[in-house]
Amino acid sequence: MTVTQNRTEIHNLTPIERQARYWNDESQAFDAIYSHRKSALSNWLDRVFRRDMYERFRFAVERSQPIAGRTVLDLGCGSGRYVVALAEAGASRVLGIDIAPRMLELARELAAEHGVADRCEFQLTDVLGLDAGAGPGFDVVLAIGLFDYIRDPAPALSKIRAVTAGRAIISFPRLLTWRALPRKLRLALRGCEVHFYSRAAILRLLNETGFSLQEIRRVGKLDCVVAVPGVAASGRQDPALVTAQSQ
Ligand SMILES: C[S@@+](CC[C@H](N)C(=O)[O-])C[C@H]1O[C@@H](n2cnc3c(N)ncnc32)[C@H](O)[C@@H]1O
C-alpha cells in the first residue's frame, strides 16, 4: 500500500476508528515498555524518556489501596498491566475496557499468565459506550493515559463520574511541556489525535462533571488526579479545587 493510499484510508475513518487502528498497530511496542522485551538501549531510552509511565503506574496502584475485595474499572486498559496488577493485589473483580482489539488480546493473555483471569473481564468499547447502569458503581475507576486521546473530555468524565462509587484516578498530559508539540505532530502523522490540558482546564472539568478533588500531583509531564463523587457545579466551585488551582 502506498503512503497516499494509507493516508486516504485513515481519512475515511472516524476519530475513534483512527485511534483504535493506531493502538492496534502499537499494541506490542506499547506493552514492551512494561515487559522490557527489547534491546538494552531501548530499555534505557524508556527509563529516561518514558519515566512518567512507570511513575504514573506506581501512583495509580498506590492510590488504589486498599484494594483487597474491591471492584475496579480500568478505562483504556491497553495491554492490561493495571488490571492484572490490581487483580493480583486482591481486587475481587476488574473490568478493563478498550477500543483496540489487539490490546485486549494482550490483556487477556497477561491475565491468564498471571493466574487472575477468573477475576478479570475485558470489553471492547469506547468510554462513552460503557453501560453506566450495569452495576452499583466501582470502588476504583482508572483512566490512565486515556484523556490524551479524548477529543471531548467532558462527556467522558461525566460517564466516569456515573460509574464511580469510590474514587477515580485519572492522568492528564500537561499542556506546557517541551514534549507536547512534537508528540502532537508525530502522532498526527499516524492519524492519532493527542490532547493536552492546563491545570485550570482539569479543575474546571472535574468541577463541571460532579467530581470533588482529593489530590492533584505533577508526575513528570502529567497531572495525576484522585477525585471522588461530589456535586456537579451550579456556579459554585468546590473549595478543594480553588486551593489546588492556586498551588
Ligand atoms: C496509552 S494507552 C494506555 C493503556 C493503559 N491505561 C496503560 O497506561 O498502560 C491508551 C489506551 O487507550 C485506548 N483508548 C483510546 N481512546 C479510547 C476510548 N475512547 N475509549 C476506550 N479506550 C480508548 C487505546 O486503545 C489504548 O489502548
The ligand as an SDF file (V2000), in Angstrom:
LIG
                    3D

 27 29  0  0  0  0  0  0  0  0999 V2000
   -1.5180    4.9920   26.2010 C   0  0  0  0  0  0  0  0  0  0  0  0
   -2.5520    3.5860   26.1640 S   0  0  0  0  0  0  0  0  0  0  0  0
   -2.7400    3.3930   27.9380 C   0  0  0  0  0  0  0  0  0  0  0  0
   -3.0380    1.9740   28.3090 C   0  0  0  0  0  0  0  0  0  0  0  0
   -3.0450    1.7080   29.8290 C   0  0  0  0  0  0  0  0  0  0  0  0
   -4.0180    2.5330   30.5250 N   0  0  0  0  0  0  0  0  0  0  0  0
   -1.6650    1.9400   30.3990 C   0  0  0  0  0  0  0  0  0  0  0  0
   -1.4100    3.0650   30.8870 O   0  0  0  0  0  0  0  0  0  0  0  0
   -0.8420    1.0130   30.3240 O   0  0  0  0  0  0  0  0  0  0  0  0
   -4.1400    4.2870   25.7220 C   0  0  0  0  0  0  0  0  0  0  0  0
   -5.2210    3.2480   25.5340 C   0  0  0  0  0  0  0  0  0  0  0  0
   -6.4830    3.9140   25.4800 O   0  0  0  0  0  0  0  0  0  0  0  0
   -7.2810    3.2950   24.4940 C   0  0  0  0  0  0  0  0  0  0  0  0
   -8.2980    4.2620   24.0730 N   0  0  0  0  0  0  0  0  0  0  0  0
   -8.1320    5.4020   23.3350 C   0  0  0  0  0  0  0  0  0  0  0  0
   -9.3040    6.0470   23.1850 N   0  0  0  0  0  0  0  0  0  0  0  0
  -10.2280    5.3150   23.8500 C   0  0  0  0  0  0  0  0  0  0  0  0
  -11.6420    5.4600   24.0620 C   0  0  0  0  0  0  0  0  0  0  0  0
  -12.3080    6.4940   23.5590 N   0  0  0  0  0  0  0  0  0  0  0  0
  -12.2780    4.5050   24.8010 N   0  0  0  0  0  0  0  0  0  0  0  0
  -11.6110    3.4400   25.3110 C   0  0  0  0  0  0  0  0  0  0  0  0
  -10.2710    3.2490   25.1360 N   0  0  0  0  0  0  0  0  0  0  0  0
   -9.5930    4.1620   24.4170 C   0  0  0  0  0  0  0  0  0  0  0  0
   -6.2930    2.9080   23.4080 C   0  0  0  0  0  0  0  0  0  0  0  0
   -6.7920    1.9000   22.5660 O   0  0  0  0  0  0  0  0  0  0  0  0
   -5.0910    2.4820   24.2340 C   0  0  0  0  0  0  0  0  0  0  0  0
   -5.1050    1.0990   24.5000 O   0  0  0  0  0  0  0  0  0  0  0  0
  1  2  1  0
  2  3  1  0
  2 10  1  0
  3  4  1  0
  4  5  1  0
  5  6  1  0
  5  7  1  0
  7  8  2  0
  7  9  1  0
 10 11  1  0
 11 12  1  0
 11 26  1  0
 12 13  1  0
 13 14  1  0
 13 24  1  0
 14 15  1  0
 14 23  1  0
 15 16  2  0
 16 17  1  0
 17 18  1  0
 17 23  2  0
 18 19  1  0
 18 20  2  0
 20 21  1  0
 21 22  2  0
 22 23  1  0
 24 25  1  0
 24 26  1  0
 26 27  1  0
M  CHG  2   2   1   9  -1
M  END
$$$$
